[in-house]
Amino acid sequence: MVEIRPQPGPQETFLSTPADIAIYGGGAFGGKTFGLLVEALRHIGNPNFGAVIFRRTSKQIRQEGGMWDESQWLYRPFGAVPREQMMDWRFPSGAKITFAGMEYEQDRFDWDGSQIPLIGFDQLEHFTRGQFFYMLSRNRSGCGVKPYIRATCNPSPDVWLKSFIGWWIDEQTGYAIEDRSGKIRWFVRQGDEVIWADSREELVGRHHPDDQPLSVTFIRASPEDNKIGQEKDPGYMAKLRAMDRVERERLERGNWNIRPAAGLYFQRSEIEVVDTAPAIGKAVRFWDLAATEERPGTDPDWTVGLKLRRTPIGLYYVEHIARMRERANTVKTSIKNLAKQDNANGEAVPIRLSQDPGQAGKSQIADLVAFLAGFDIKGMAETGDKVTRAGPASAQCEAGNLKVVKGPWNDAFFNEIENFPEGHDDQVDALAGAMRALSSVSEPRIR
């Protein structure tokens, strides 16, 4: 006989609440998705039972280590048979658990006419308000199981979900109110308005009799709750704490208010200014290339070449920054001159260049590679948004691992990074690119 037990604490509360709608959320790595997958097993002995668990895209379901992978070891011991193309599981009784994406707003209409006793949303903050409330109308049952909704989420300050669970969240701090976690409230929806009360009786009789109140609870999750996960991956907490302070507040501490703002990513007080950098470790010169030269009345991006060194003990030194707003030929000459200076002392310093997507970006890099023949030079495609790319550099800054060599360019650098993500961000992009490049360049060779 297969037996699966929830972990004591929030996961157990999530799997035992009688609420019509239970939302399990907060920090990452709290065992939330596992709880959702386990909940779907509750009624697999009922031949007419069916559950559908949604992610915003089907790709997220199939990604490495995602829901489909996790369901393999969880559902097979119960005799379930997977149908990978359909993304569903059939159990010996006839019960079925289906995974589905709902990428576009209109995809909710694909479920017209459905009766789904259990609807699950993994990472509900990614779904729209319209998708969620529309699917409430599909949460029906003809199998004897009282229909209900279960969902997981991570904090996000600018989504409808934050308002929906607002009673459980401290408005000032953005953190979940601990003594409200797991408490049940009731609501009815009239038009677009959601009306709340502390009991069903408060709502019954005050509104149209067809508006049957639904019960809701929010259960706070935190990485510390997942003891089993920490045993399996003891280094995960260190990875969470290595993120920038915005993502750490959100995913480690469950802060619903935190959002990117000036001063949250880089602070001058956390960066030591030194006279020189040690002549050890690996160095790289990374160029963030701008497309436009400066003209009167304009404020275009800068072309930035940032030289960064990483020592064997994991300290990063910004050794030099060049900034310019010039035409393409002048930029090419400047890159070549700095390459000669960087390599003048016998150390081979690689050159890495930001590469825009598309043919124009490829052509620009090919031209520069040909112009700088004899140097170790490559283009690096940009992936992710600027804030995400800056995350590792921000984390190293907060840890005290980022240092700056004294130079006339210091003030412009500090002013820009402290204002990030507002204003110009070319030096931040160059710092992030250099840090990423250092993870792939080989050990230095002495000429």
N, C-alpha and C positions, 0 to 999 in steps of 0.2 A: 504494500500500500504506500502510495506516494504522499508525503506530508510536507507542506510548506508553511512556515510560520513567519509572520512579519517581525521586524526588529522592534523591540520595546520603544515606546515614545511616539513621535509623530506618525511614523509609518503604521504603527498599530492603530492609532487614532483614526487615520485615514481609512483603514480597512474595516473599521468597526462603526463608523458614524452612520446614523440612520437618515441623514440629510438627503433630500432629493438631489441636491447639487453639492458636491464636495470638491474644493479646489485646494490642492496640495502644492505649496510653493514657497519660494524664498531663495536660499542659496543653492548653488550647484552642488552635485555629488551628495544629495540628501536621500538618495534611494527612491526618488519620485517615480521614474519610469518603471522601475521594478514593481512598485506598489500598484501602478495602473495595470500592468500585465497580470499581476496576481489577482487583482479584483475581477478581471474577466473570467477567471477560472471558477468563480463561486458557483455558477449555475450550469456547469458543463454536463451534469447528469440529466438535465432537462432536454429532451430531444428537440423541442421547438425553440430553445433559447438561441439568441444571436446577439453578439456584441460587435460594435464597430469602433475602432480606435483610430482617430485622425491625427496625422501630422500635416503641416501646411503643404508640403510637397512629398510626392512619392519617393523622390531621391533621398530625402532625409530618412525615410523608413529603411531603405536598403543600404545606407552608407555603412562603412566598416564600424562594427560595434554598436550599431543602431538597434531599433526595436526588433527588426526581423532577425538579426543575429542573436539578440538576447532571448527571443522567444524560442529558439531552437532547443536549448537545453532545458528550458522551463516547461514547454508544452509536450515534448516528445515522451517523457516518462508517463504521461497520462494516456498514451495510446493515440495521440493526435497525429493526423497525416497532413503535411503541408502541401499547399498548391502554390508554388512560388510565383507563377505567372499571375494568378488571381490575388496573391498576397493574403491568403486566408488559411485557417486551420480547421479541419473537420475532426470532431471527436467521436469515439465509438457510439455514443448515444444518438448522434445526429446534430448535436449542438455545434455552433460555428462561431469562430472569432475571426474578424476581418480587419485588415489594416488598409487605410485609404488616405490619399492626399486630397486636399481641397485648396489648390493653389490660387484659383481665381474666384472672385466674388460669385459669379454665376454658377460655379461648380456645386453650390448647395442645392440647386434645383435638380441635380442628378439623382437626388434622394427622394424626390416627390413620390408619394405613395408608399414609402417604406414604413415599416413598424420595427423600431430598434429598441429593445428593452434596456440595453446599456449602451450609452454613447460615451466614448472617452476622447478627450483632447489632450494630446501631449504637447506641452508648451502653448497653452491657451493664449498667451500674450501675442502670438504671431497670427492669430485668427482675428477677423473683423467682428465687430459687434453684430453686424447683420448675419454673418455666418453662424455665430453662436446662438442667437435668439431664433433664427429660422430652424435650426436643428432641434430646438426644444419641441417644435411641432412634430418632428419625426420620432421623438422619444415616447413611443407607444408600445403596448405589449398585449399580445393575445396568448401568451404561453403561461400565464399565471405568475410571472415575475413582475413585481411592481417596478415600473420604469424609473430609471435614475441616471444621473450624469456624474461622471468623475473626470477630473482634469488636473493637470500639473502645470506649473508655470515658473518662470524666473522673473525677477523684478524688471520693470521697464517704466520710466516716468511718463511717457507720452502716449499711452494706450488706454482704451476704454476700460480695460480690466482693472486698472488702478482705482478708478472711481467706483466700479461695481463692488470691489472688496474694501472700499475706503474705511468702513467701520472697524475693520480688523487692523488697520495700518495707522501708526502715529503720524498725523498730518505734518508735524514739525520736523521730526527726525527722519521719517521715511521707513523706519523699522517696524516690523510686526509687533503688536501689543501682546506680550506673552500670555497674560491672563485671559485674553479673548480668543486665543488660538483654540480651535475646535468647538467654540460656542456656536449655537445655531440661531439664525435669524430667519425671518420670513419676508417675502416680497410678492407684490402683484405688479403687473405692467399694464399701464393704461396709455395707449399710444406709444410715444417714445419715452414716457416717464416711468421710472422704477420707484415704487413706493414701498418703504421698508417699515417693519415693526418687529418688536421683540417676541411676539407670539402670534400664532395663527389667529387666535381669537380677536386680537386687535384689528385685524384686517377683514375678517368675515363680518358681513353686515354693513360695513362702512362703504363697500364698493359693490359693483355689479355682481350679482350672484354667480355669473358665469366665470368671473375672474377668480379661479381657485388659487390660493396662495401656495407658493413653493418654498421649501426650506433650503437654506444655504449655510454652509460653513466654510471657513478658510482655516487651513492647518499650516502652521509655519514649519518650513524645512530648513535644516542647516547642515553643512558638511559634517559637523561633529556628531550628528545623529547616526550616520552611516558607518557603524563600527566594522561591519563585514567588508564594506568597500575599502575602508582604510587598511584592513588586514590584507586584502588582495592587491592593493596598489598603495603601499605606504608612502610613496613619494608624491601622491596627488596633491596633498595639502600644501606641500612646498611649491608645486606648480601654480596653485591658486594664489599664493602669497607673492609669487614672482610677477604677477600681472601688474599693470599700472593701477594707481589708486582708485580710478573710476570703476574699472572692471572688478577690482577686488571688493570694493564697497558693495557692488551689485551682486556678484556671484558668491563671495564668501560670507558677507554680512547681511545680505538680503535687503539692501537699501532701495526703496522704490522712488526716492526723490533725486538720487544722484544722476547728473547728466554732465556731458563735457562742458567745461567752462575754463576761462583763463585762470591760471594759477594752480589748477588741479593736476596737471601733468608734469610740469617742471617748476622748480623753485630755486632761485639763485642761491639761497642759503644752504641748499643741500649739495652744492657743487664747489669743490675746492679749486682755487686758482693756484697753479704751481709755476715755478720758474722754467722748468724743463720737464720733459717726459723721459722715463728710463729708456735706454737703447736696447730694449729686449722685447720679445714677443712678436706679434704680427701687426703690420700696418697696411692700410689701404687708403687710396684717395678716391672718394666717391663724388661723382658729378651729377647734380640735379640740373638738367638742362632746360632753360626757358626758351620759348620760341620767338620772343619779341624783344627788340631793342627799345630803349627809352626814347620817347619823344615828348616835346613840350605838352604839358597838360595831361599826361598819362602816368599811371603808376603800375607798370607791368611787373610780372614776376622777375626774380633774379636768377641768373645762372650761378650756381654755388658749387664750389669744389672744396670738400671737407676731408681733411686727412685725420684718420682715427687710428689709434694703436690700442691693442689689447695685450696686457701682460699675462704671463703664465698663471698668475693668481687671480685673474678675472677682473682686473681694473681696466677702465677705458680712459684714454687720454685724447682729447681733441687737441691736436698739435697745431693745426693751422686751418684757416678758412679764407678762401678767395671768393669775392662776390663781384658780379659785373652785369651790366645791361648793355650789351654790345651786339653788333651784327655778327653773323655766323663765322666769317673768316677771322675776326678778331678773337672770338671765343676759341676757335681751333688753335690759334697761335698761343693763346694763354694756357690752354690745357697742355700743349707740348712743352712750353717753357717750364711749367710747374712739374711736369713729369721728369724733366732733366734735373731740376733741383732736388726732387724727392729721391732720385736715384744717384745723386752725385757722391754720396758718402759710401757707396759700395753696397748698400742694401737695395734689393729689388722690391719696389713698392708697386703692387698691382693697381691698375686703374679700372674702376667700374663706373658704368654710365647708366642713368635711368633711361629706360626704353619705353616710349609710348607704344600702345598697341597699334596695329595697322601697318601698311606698307611704308608710309612716310617715316615712322619711327625706325623701321628696319633699315631704310635707306640712309637715314642720318647716322646710325651706328656704323653701318658698313663704310661710310665715308670717313668717319673718325678713325676707325680701325686701320684703314688704309693709310691715312695721314700720319698715324702714330706707329707705323711699322717698326718692329723691334722692341716695343714695350708690351708688357702683359696687360692687355686691354680687352674688356668684354662688356656687352650690354646686359642689363638685368631687367626683365619685364616686371612691371609694377603689378602687385596683386593686393586686393583689399583697399578699403578707404584709408585716408590719411591718418585718421585717429587710430585705426587698428594697426597700421604700420608703425606708428610712433609708440605703441604700447611697450615693447621690450626696452626701448631707450628710456622711457618714463620710469619703468620698474628699476632699471639700473641706477637711474638718478636718485630715486627715493632711497635705495639701499646704500647710497654713499659711494657707489662704484664708478661714478662718472667724474672726471677731473678735466680741467681746461688749462692749457698752457697760456701764460700771460702774453697778450698781444694787442695791437691796436684795434683788432676786429672784435674784441671781447664784448664791448657794450652792445653792439648791434646783435650779436648772438644771444646774449642774455635777455635783451628786450624782446626779441622774437619768441624765444622758447617760453618765457613767462606768460606771454599773451596767447600762446597756442591753446585752442584751435582758432582763435580770432586773428585777423590781419594776415600778413604774409607768413608763409610756412615753409619757404624754400630751404632754410637752414635745418629745420626739423626734418624735412624730407631727406636731406642729405645725410643727417646724423642717423636716421632710421635705416637708410640704404647702406651706409657704411657698416653699421652694426650687423645688418643681415649679410653683407658681403664677407665680413670677417669670419663668419661661420662656415664659409665654403672655400676661402683661399687657403693655399698650402702654406706650410711653414716657410719662413723667409729664407732666401738663399743669398749668400754673400758672394759678390762678384770677385 
